[in-house]
């Protein structure tokens, strides 16, 4: 069912991507969930050029630390 979701402008977050190895494309973002006292996401690293664009968008909208 995930193939139906692959389209421009959609960000899919996969909690355990290694379980889909061979079936999932390479990741565009590497997200490390760490919450501080203000409950902010602490780390988002790009895994590709598209990931760099997603990280910039998320940083603007959610005040992420990158």
TACOR-V826002 format. One record per residue. N is the residue number from 1. RES is the residue in one small letter. PHI is phi in whole degrees, 0 to 359 (* if undefined). Layout:
# TACOR-V826002
N	RES	PHI
N	RES	PHI
This chain:
# TACOR-V826002
1	x	*
2	x	293
3	x	302
4	x	294
5	x	269
6	x	287
7	x	203
8	x	304
9	x	86
10	x	250
11	x	253
12	x	257
13	x	253
14	x	250
15	x	292
16	x	234
17	x	298
18	x	296
19	x	287
20	x	254
21	x	306
22	x	93
23	x	254
24	x	257
25	x	288
26	x	300
27	x	287
28	x	265
29	x	229
30	x	245
31	x	249
32	x	248
33	x	276
34	x	220
35	x	250
36	x	266
37	x	300
38	x	271
39	x	60
40	x	257
41	x	291
42	x	265
43	x	211
44	x	224
45	x	245
46	x	288
47	x	252
48	x	199
49	x	299
50	x	298
51	x	299
52	x	298
53	x	293
54	x	298
55	x	299
56	x	298
57	x	296
58	x	296
59	x	297
60	x	293
61	x	280
62	x	235
63	x	51
64	x	284
65	x	271
66	x	237
